[in-house]
Amino acid sequence: MIGKISPLDHVENNDQALLANTITSDNNFHIFDARMTRVLGSIYTPPDFAEFLTTWAIRHPEDNVLDVGIGEGAFVFAAYRRLLELGASDFIAQQQLFGAEIDESAYSKFTENAKTINAHFLHLKNTNFFDVEFPLVDAIVGNPPYVRRMYINKVDEIRQSVIKRNLLVSELNMTRMTDLYIYFLLHAIPLLKPGGRLAVITSDPWLNVGYGEEFKKYLQQHFRIEMLISLDRRVFDDADVKPVLILATKLELPDLEWQVKFVRIKNGLPLRHLHETLDSPNTDIACSQVKSGELKAFTSWDIHFKAPEVYEGIENHQLMTNMANVAETRIGIQTLAKDFFVLTKEQANAAQIEEEYLEPLAQSIKYIRYPIIDLNTKPDFYLFYCDRGKDDLWETQAFEYIVRGEASTVEVRGKNITVVGYHNKERIIKANRTFWYDLKSSLERRGRGVILIPRLIYRNFFVVWNKAKFVPGELFIEFLPPPEIDDEVYLAILTSSITELMLRTHAQIYGGGTFNINPGRIKSVPMLNVALLSYQQREALRQSYLQYLADETHNRLPIDDLVYEILELDTSKRQEINETLRDLLLLAISSKREHKVTLTDP
């Protein structure tokens, strides 16, 4: 069962650290924060997905099957029907299914559904999945619950259970950032017999994020990954999470190399038609094959769904390099208590805080209308900015604001507890600031980036020239190049369609149509290497960016033409890049509830 994700607007207004990825489920409410469960509810697998996966995984009437997320029984009943179809008897088939469901409500619905077909599944228990000893099985199927790490209780017990069962999994390599569905799979997989099949649907961040590295290594070492399937369309009506289907066979002997199929299903093609169309040309399916040895656990696998050929051609160009070779990058200021430190114009006015204790804040690309922040830009948000002790602030409104903050009841995210006063939040205590409210000192040490790349990319893309030096918020990545070359040169390159394509390809796509750029992964995003350009090329780029700013519509065509000319890309390659970028935009929009979209050329 995949849980529900917060709408983006909610995320933007509830500590952006969640970044469109605050997912929970009531499938395991004793394992994580029950309060979040009540708020967000449950999402279950559509029957056609369960049927597709169980049909592939279960091949013989005597197969024993483990379901990694019973929920209300979608996979159980699909697996049961598959066993009957293969010739198993009613009674025996019911004894061949194993699993555990901790949620009494979901389990009760499952048992009621089972009664309607006169079935009694002896080995499907209402208990904690990690407390059950299952036998070896021939197939693992299901939809393990997706619960973000911050809402998992007893995480140390879960980790030890996984490590005990997987001697080849290192606790050091299995980061504590890992989400619950990975623990479920690593706990279950050792029970799969050699030659057995794994067929599950999960959320897809493991393809891109750091905590997925250990899981990807494990899959490569122990499985022949037959196929990974991504769908453009929304699968779960009430969840903004993008799923991926894993179809893999456990290795009996080491397999030197094989082809991994990355299949992207477009335009709502029913899953049951996949095998009928996979080997024949079809505009509804994009399939790329990658040699298993070429898949590296530390790289993003999601790229192979999006734009493998175009991406590879640009990445390998002699004038391209990783962003880390061009500039330092870092996330914007993380306040650790946004509700206190970040104020709207209205809040700042109401609090009557003196101007010297407020600094303009570039909060999010969502609130920035133009690609430049200059001295005439009026801020929508302010940062509380004070490095003086309370004794020095007596009779100021800043003092009153601090005192109110120290008396406020504050919820601690992900722990279902409150503390009195922001200064008593654990993360603020660990920050060890001279004064708990002092962000000014650290900001003056680190400085402020003037080139800001948005972490969340929506329909329109632009990079911000922070000429007025607003404080960059945590939904921006500061791009800090060496000072020898004018900022406008870098801004032109970053604004180009090629850089947008590279960023969107590396980003995580969420079901709400948002591209989320990981601050760590951005270092490996390819971009034009400024150091290899001539003075004339740099000057031309600088002028093209100024032309872009001066144009009321901010048309970047002059920038694109110049970048294409520098890379010596012909007309067909330019068209291919624009079509691929357009396709990525459609991919994100297709995951929204509304599918009737019209796009103009990017």
N, C-alpha and C positions, 0 to 999 in steps of 0.2 A: 504494500500500500504506500503510495506516494502522498505526502502531506500537502497542505495548502501553503501558498506563498503570499506574503503581504503585497497588496497593490503598490505600485511604485510611488504614488502620491503619499501613501501612508508611510512608506520607507523614508521618503525625503523629509517627512516631518517627525520621524521617530529615530533619531540618531543614525545617520547615514552609514554607520559601520555595518548595518545589516545588508546594505547594498543590494536590494532586490533579491535577497536570498534568505529571508527569514521564514524557514519552513518548519512545520511541525505536523504531528499526527496523533490521534488518540489511540493508535494501535498499541502503543507502549507507554501508557500514562504513568506507570509506576517507575519507569526508567528515566523519565524526564519531567519537565515542569508541567504539572497538571493544569495550572491556570491557563497556559498557552493552549493546551488541548481544548479546553472548553470554549475558548475564543475562536479557534480556527477550524475545528471539526476534522472530518476524515474524507479522503478521496480514495476510491477503489478502481481496480482495473476493468476496463471495458471487456466484455466477454470475447470479442473477436481476437483481442490480443492474447488472452489466456489460451484460447483454442489454438492459435497459430504457434505459440511457444511450446505448449504441451505436445502438440502433434509432432513437432520437430524433435523434441527431447526424448519422448517415450517411444521405443521401437519394438518392444516385445511384451507379450501378455504377462510375463512373470516379473517385469521390472518393478523394483521398489522405488518410490518417488518421495522426495522431501520438498515441502512447500515452505519457502523462507518468509512468508507473510500471509497467513491464512485470511485475516480480515473477515469478510462475510462469505468467503468460500469460492471466489471466481476461479482460482487455479485448481482448487480441490475438485470441483465438479467437472472442470474441463479435463483434468487428468483421469478422473474416474470414467468419464465417457470414452476417453482414448483407450484405456485398458479394456473396457468392454468391447470396443470396436476391434481390438486386436485379438479378442477371443478369451479374455479372462472371465471367470464367473463372477456374479454379483458379490457373493460373500468374500471370495479371495481378493477381488479388486479393492474392497473396502479396507482390507487388512494391509494392503501394500502402500498406503498413503500415510505419511508422517509429517508432523509439524506441531507448532505451538502458537497460541494466541493469548496474549496477556490481558487484553481488554474484554471484560466480562460481557459488555453490551454487544460488541461485535461477535464474540463467540456464541452468545445466545441467539443472535440472528442467524449465524451459520448453522447451528444445530436445528433451528426451526426450519430452515431451508432443506436440511438433510432429511428431516422427517417427512417432508412432502414427497420424497422419492423413496421412502422406507429404507433409508441408508443409515448405518451406524458406523462411524469411522473410529475405531477403537484407539488408533495411535495418533489422533489429533487432539491435543490437550489444551486446556484453559490454564496456561501457566507461562512463566518466563522462558523464552526461547533459549536463553543462555544457561538455564538450569537443567535442561533435558539431555539425556544421553541417547542419541539416535543411532540406529544401525547404519552399516554401509548401504549406500543406495546406488541405483543405476541412473538416476536423473535428478537434477535439482532444478526446480522451477519456481516462479513467483515474482512478487513485487515487494522487496524488503522495505520497511518503513524508512522514510527520509526524515531524520530529525537532526537539526543543526547541533553541533557540539555543545553550544552554550546552554541547551535545554536538556542535555543528557545528565541524569543523576547516576551515581554509582559507576562513573566512567572507568575508574581504576579497576573495579571488579570485572567489567566487560573486557577491558584490555588484557587483563591477566588470563581470562578465559580463552580469548582468541590466541594469545601467545602460547599458552599451554597446549593448544590443539595444533598449532602451526610452528613447529620448531625452527622452520626456515624463515619465519617472520621476526625481524629484529625489533625490539621495543624502541630502540633508538631511532630506527628508520620509520617506524609507524608514528607519525606526528600526532600530537594531541589535538591538532586541528581537524582530525578525521571525523566525518559524520557517521551517523549510526548505520546506514545501509551498508557501508564498507565493512564494519564490524560483523554484521549479520552474514555477509557473504564469506568473509575469511573464517568465520566460525563454522560455516556449513561445508565449504568446499573440500576439506580433508575427508569428509564422509563419502565423497563421490568415488566410485570405483574407477580404476583405469579403463578407458574406453567409454566411460559414462559421459552424459551430456549435461551441460549447463545452459539453461535458457531462461533468462530473467529480464525484466524491465526495471531500469533504475533511472534516477536523475542523472544527468550527464556531466556535472562538474568534474568528476574524476578524470575525464578526458583531458582536462586543462590545468587543474589546480594542483598545488604541491602535495596535498594529502593523497592524491591519486597515484603518485609515483610508485609507492610500495605495492599498491594493488596491480598496477600495470606490469611491474616486474614479476609479480606472482603469477599473473595470467600467462605471461610469456614463458615462464619457466615450467609451468605445469600443464598448459593447455595448448591445443591447436585452436587458435581463434579463427573460427570459420567465417564469421560475419558480424559486423556491427551495423545496426540500422538506426538511422535518425529520420524523424518525420517533421516536415515543415508545418503541418497543421497541428492545431491544439488537440491533445489527446484527452486531457482532463479538464472539463468545462470550468471547474471551480479552482483550478490550480495553475499559477503562472510558472510552472516548472517544466523544463524541456526534457523529455525522456530519451533514453537510448536503449535499444534491445541488444543484449549480448547472447550470441550463439557460439558455444565453444565446446570442444571435445577434450576430455582429460587424456593426457598422453600416457600411453603404455610404455613406450620407449622414447628416449630423446629424439626429437625430430629436428633435423638440421635447419630446414627452412621451408616455408610455405607461403602462399599468397593469402593475405588478409583482405577480405572484401569490406569496403566502406560503402554502404548503400544509403542513399538519401532519397526518400519518397516524397514526391511533390504533389501538389494539387489535390490532396485528399484521396489519392488512390487507395482503395480498400486493401488492407494488409493481406487478405487471403489470395489476392491476385499477384503477389510478389513473385512467387516461383514461376508463374506462367509467363512473366514478362522480363525476368532478370537477364536472360540470355539472348534477348532480341531487342533491337532498338526501340526505345520508348521515351518520349519526352517527359513522362511522369516519374522517371527513375534516373538518378545519376549514380553510377557505380565506378569506383576507382579501386584498383588492387595495389597493395603495397607489400613488398617482401617483408616477412616477419623480422628479418635481421636489420632492416632499415628503420623499424619503429623503435625509437628510444624513449625510455620511460620518463626522462626529464623534459621531453618536448610535448607540445600540444598535439594530440591526435585528432582533435576536432577539425583541424585544417583540412584533413582528407575528405571531409564531408562538404566543405565550403567551396574551395577554389584550388584544388591541388595542382593542376597544370599551370594555370596563370601564376599562382603564387611561386611555384618552383622556378619558373622562368625569370621572374623579377628578382627573387632572392639570390639567385646564382649570378646575376649580372656583376661584372667586375667593378662597377661604380657604386654598388650597394654594400652596406655593412650593417651590423647590428647597432641599434640605438645606443647601447652601452659604450660603443667605440666613438660615439660622436659627442655625447653629453652625459653628465650625471643626471639621474632622475630620482625623485623622492615624492612621497605622498605629502599633501598639504597638512596644515596644522590639525592635530587630533587633540581636542580639548579635554576629553574624558568625561565631560559633563556639558553636553551641548545645550541642555535646557537652561543652564545658568549662564554660560559664556556667550552664547549667540543670541542676539536680540534683533528683532525687526525694528524698522523705523518707529513704528507705533509703540513698541515696548520700551524702546530707548527714551522716547518722549514722555511716556507715562511715568517712567522711573526717575526722570529729570536728572540722569547721571551727567556729570560735568563732561564736556567735550574732550578734555585731556585724558579721560579714562575710557574713551571709545575709539576704536579704529575701524575703518571700512573693511568689510569682509567680502571676498568673492566666494560665496557660499556654494553655488552649483551652476553649471551651464544652463540649467532650467530657468534661472532668473537673469541671465545675461542675454541681452538682445542684439548686441553688436560684437564683432570680433576684436574690438579694442576697448580697453578701460583707460580713459584719459582723465585729466584733471577736471573735466566738465561732467564726468559721469557721477550721477547721484547714487549712492549705495542703497541697496534694499535691506542690507543686513550690517550689523556692527558686532565687533568682538569686544568683550569687556577686557580692558587692557591697563593693568595696574600693577606696579611693582613696589608700592609703598605699604608699610605696615599699618595696621588699623590705628595705632597711636598717632600716626601722622595724618590720618584721614578724618579725624574728629570733626563733626559738624559738616561733613560733605555728604552728598547724596550717594557717592560711591561707598562710603562707610555704611550707610543704611542698607544699600543693596547687598553688601557682603554679609551683614548681620542677618538679613532676611534669608539669605542662602544657607547660613549656618543653622537656621531654625526650621528650615523646610523639611518636610518628609519626602524622601527621595527613593524611588524604586530602583533596585539594582537589576539591571537587565539580565534576563536569563536565569535568575536565582529565586524568583518568587519571594523576595524579602525586601524590606525597606530599612533605611537608616535615617537618622535625624541629622540633617546637614550634609551638604555636598562634600565637605571636608572629611567626612567619615566614610566616603566611598573607598573601597579597597584599592582601586586602581589609582586614585588620586593620592592616597597615602604612599603607595609604592613609587609614585613619580618623584617624591622627595623634593618638592619645590620649597624654596625659602618661605614663601607664603602660599598656601594651597591654591589661591586664586591668581597667582602670578604667572601669566603666560608671556608677559612682556619681555622678561629677561631672556628666556630661551629663544624667542622670536628675534630679538636683537642680535643674538649670537649667530643664528642660522641665516638671517637675511630673508629676503622675499624674492621668489622667482618672478621674472617678467614674461616668461613664456609658459602658459598653462594649457595642458592637454586634459580634456574632460575624461573622467573615469567612466561616466555613464554617457553613452552616445545614443541619441534618439534618431528621429527621421533625418534631421539636418545635422551636418557636421561642420564645426569650425574650431580652430585653436584660438586661444585668447592672448592678445598682446596686453599684458598687465602693466601698461605704461605708467599708471598712477600708483603702482605698487600697493594695491589692496592686499590684505592678508589672504593668502590662498587657503581655502578650506579643504577638508579631507576628501571632497569629491573631485579634486583636481590633482593631477600629477605635475609637479614642477619640473620643467626641462631646463637644465642649467649648463649651457655650453661654455667653452672657454671664451674669454672676452675679445680675442683677436679679430673675430669676424662679426659684422653687424647682425643684430637680432633679426632684422628684416629678412636676411638670407635664410636663416633657420625657419622663420615663420612661413616663408613661401614654400619651402620643402614640406613642412608639416601640414600645411593647408592643402597640398595637392591631392588629387584623386588617388594617386599611387599610395601615398601614406595613409589616406583613409582606408583604402582597400587592405593594406597590411594590418592596420589596427583592428578593423572589423573582423578580419580573418583570425587574428589571435584572440579576440575577445570572447567571453562567455555570453551566449545568447540566452535570455530568459523569455518565458512564454508571453510576457507582456510586450515583447517586441523591443527590448532594451539590450544593447551591447554593453557588457561590463568589462572594463580593461583592468587586469590585475597589475598592481604597481610593481610587483616583482617580475612578472612575465614580460612587461613592456620593454625590458632591457634587451630582449632577444628579437624585438620587432625590427625587420629590415627597413632601412631608409637610405636615401641618397647620401653618399659620403662627401661632406663638404670639403674635406681636406684634399680630395682628388680633383676638385674643380679649379678651373683657371680663374684669374681675377675677372676676366670679361664675363664668364658664366655667373660668378657670384654677383657681380654688379647688375647683370640682367635679371637675376632672380630678385634682387632687392627692389629694382624698379617695378617688376611685375607685381610684387606684393603691395607696393604703394599704390599702384593702379587699382588693384583689388580693393583696397581700403577706400579709395576715392569714389569707386563705382557704387551708386546707391543700392544696387541689387547684389553687390559683393559677388560678382561673377568671377569665378576662378579660372575660366578658360585660358586667359593669357599665361597664368602660372602653369597650367597643365601642358599647354603647347610647348612651353620652354623646357619643362622636365622631360617630356617625351622626346624632344629634340636632343637634349643632353644624353639621354639613354639610347638614342638612335632607334626608336621604336617606329615601325612603319604604321600605315593607316589601319591595317587589319589588326595589328596588336593593340593599337589604341582602342579600337572598337571592342575588342575582346575584353579589355580591362573595364571599359564602361559598362558592358553587358554583365560582367561578373559582379561589379559593384551594385548594379541594379538588382541582380538576382539575390544578393545578400540582403538588400533592403526588403525585397519581397519575402525572403525567408523569415525575417523577423516579424513582418506585418502579418504573414500567414498564420503565425502562432497566436494572434489575437482572436477575439471572438468574431470580429467583423472581417470577412474575407474579401469583400468587394472593395478593391483598392485600385486607384489609378496613380501611376507614377510617371513623372516626367524624367527625362534623362538627367542623370546626376551631373 
